[in-house]
Amino acid sequence: MERTYMAVLYKGRLEWMGTHPDIDPDRQIEVKIVISEDQAPYPVDNKKAVAALRALAESGAFSDIEDPVAWQREIRKDRPLPGRD
């Protein structure tokens, strides 16, 4: 029986995306891997991300935040969930 699961090969290991096979981790199973570089879930070339972060840093964005730790705690506060008091 053939089933298809999505995974990312990262540093020589498979990292499952979404659903994954329910197997005993000690059991060896044969797998068939198809490399699909054009559909990578994350950018392989990070030059654009690095350039964007560098431009953000040079622009002085967020320089008005006096205490980054307090700011981050405030941003991450959980909002009340509907139906839960």
C-alpha positions in Angstrom: 0.0 0.0 0.0 1.5 3.4 -1.0 0.7 6.5 1.0 2.1 10.0 0.5 3.3 12.2 3.3 5.1 15.6 3.0 8.4 16.1 4.7 11.5 18.3 4.5 14.9 16.9 4.4 17.0 19.0 6.8 20.5 18.2 7.9 20.1 14.6 6.8 16.8 14.0 8.7 13.2 14.1 7.6 11.0 16.6 9.3 7.3 15.8 8.7 4.9 18.5 7.5 1.3 18.2 8.5 0.2 14.6 8.9 2.9 11.9 9.3 3.0 8.2 9.3 2.0 6.5 12.6 4.8 4.1 12.9 7.0 2.6 15.7 10.2 4.8 15.7 12.3 1.6 16.3 10.9 0.0 13.2 12.7 0.3 9.9 10.6 1.0 6.8 11.5 1.5 3.2 10.7 5.0 1.9 10.8 6.6 -1.5 12.1 10.1 -1.6 11.3 12.6 -4.5 13.3 15.8 -4.4 11.2 18.7 -5.4 13.4 21.7 -5.1 11.0 24.1 -6.9 8.5 23.6 -4.1 10.7 24.2 -1.1 8.6 25.3 1.9 11.2 27.9 2.9 13.7 30.0 0.8 16.9 28.2 0.0 18.7 31.5 -0.8 18.3 33.8 2.2 19.9 36.9 0.6 16.6 38.8 0.2 15.7 38.1 3.9 19.1 39.2 5.1 18.9 42.4 2.9 15.5 43.2 4.3 16.6 42.7 7.9 19.7 44.8 7.3 17.6 47.6 5.8 15.2 47.4 8.8 18.0 47.7 11.2 19.6 50.6 9.4 16.2 52.4 9.3 16.1 52.6 13.1 12.7 50.8 13.2 11.6 49.9 16.7 14.3 52.2 18.2 11.6 53.8 20.3 11.1 50.6 22.3 12.8 51.2 25.6 12.5 47.7 27.1 12.4 45.0 24.4 11.6 42.2 26.9 8.6 44.1 28.3 7.4 45.0 24.8 7.7 41.3 23.7 5.7 40.1 26.7 3.0 42.6 26.0 2.8 41.6 22.3 2.6 37.9 23.2 -0.1 38.3 25.8 -2.9 35.8 25.2 -6.2 37.3 24.2 -9.4 36.0 25.7 -10.7 33.1 23.7 -14.4 33.1 22.7 -16.5 31.0 25.1 -13.9 30.8 27.8 -14.1 32.8 30.9 
